[in-house]
């Protein structure tokens, strides 16, 4: 698997993920000292909103010019935005409008970068499942190392250094992608609206895909989205240890996904996902730290295995000439649910005690697993790649999965 192409892509993806993982902590610590919690919240919210805003168009552009070129451009933009923020901190307190503008532009770059992430994997690896599992392990490691690195750099050297290092991660990612050579599928000339419509038709034609995303929106609103703000409030000072266990579980899930190759990947992934119920359940029950860490270890493993099965299915079942557009639709749906859940976390605490809500999240997880297994196209989807003709089945309105 470790060819030159995959090694360069692995390096680009890993260092880019490290930069992404550093940003929220760097923003919280550096911007929070000057503009408070609300100031941080507006910056991060604007970043997320701008990413979602351009994501669908990112999929169109990636299919037109190639995901690699678009990702290089997105990295270049983020080098500039993070570098500008680093320079602005030299004066001590950068203007808040500048922080908002750079967050908006950086989020747009992230939205252009993301649709090509899945589409690149089949181009650089002959074994997409093994590649996805390896990338999932790297993602888990960066999620552990990124926040810690940002915290250490802020404490030891200040915001100028942490934003400079963040900019450097995107520079390295762009260089790795620049050195990478992949074939770009040829596409017929068309306008943007036609491209968006074609991507939507492909997305809706695959019952297994839109069914999963529909279920995932509910899961994002009621489980994943509210989890961080609510669980951090409930767990308190031991939250860092619990997140470390979740990250280690993600690594373990990636290792399992390297070895285990089920005939029905989404069905196997759904069964494994039931283990994630341990995450909100252990928080809701207020269990001691060792049991909390054990539940999060299991949950991280479960979610990672599902993620690998899902990514591999998307890459092997979607036509190469539209994979980035289709991926943009499914990512946008997933992120929208999570964003709604994050926004609702605060108001929910005024109505329901956080532990009670987390208990409901555990029950919702069980319901999500049941729903995924009930949907026939999800349950029966095999691991064999489908022919392009099979992927272009016209949409029939009103057909239930």
QUIPE-V383815 format. One record per run of one state. SS is the DSSP state (h for helix, s for strand, l for the rest). FROM is the first residue (numbers start at 1). LEN is the number of residues. Records with the same first field share a line. If there is no record, write none. Layout:
SS: FROM-LEN ; FROM-LEN
This chain:
l: 1-3 ; 66-1 ; 92-4 ; 125-3 ; 157-2 ; 180-12 ; 206-1 ; 260-5 ; 285-4 ; 318-5 ; 350-4 ; 375-1 ; 381-7 ; 392-10
h: 4-62 ; 67-25 ; 96-29 ; 128-29 ; 159-21 ; 192-14 ; 207-53 ; 265-20 ; 289-29 ; 323-27 ; 354-21 ; 376-5 ; 388-4
